[in-house]
């Protein structure tokens, strides 16, 4: 199952700083990809949203903590695990 951490930048963080932070996160050993969700959005809140896709064997809790400690990050979280449930009960 793919591991992802969603996060958003502080409102005052400029786009250049956001890109620099993403480059830092991208260099961490267990991070496979880090990017903004929709950098071209007309909505400022959406432009601040980003994600980090992790390796299968990554310790998501420790990476989450590292992201939360970055001064440019407002908040970070691991999305809830969702499962499809068959309507037939099988």
Secondary structure, 3 states (H helix, E strand, C coil): CCEEEEEEECCCCCHHHHHHHHHHHHCCCCEEEEEECCCCCCCHHHHCEEEEEECCCCCHHHHHHHHHHCCCEEEEEECCCCCCCCCCCC
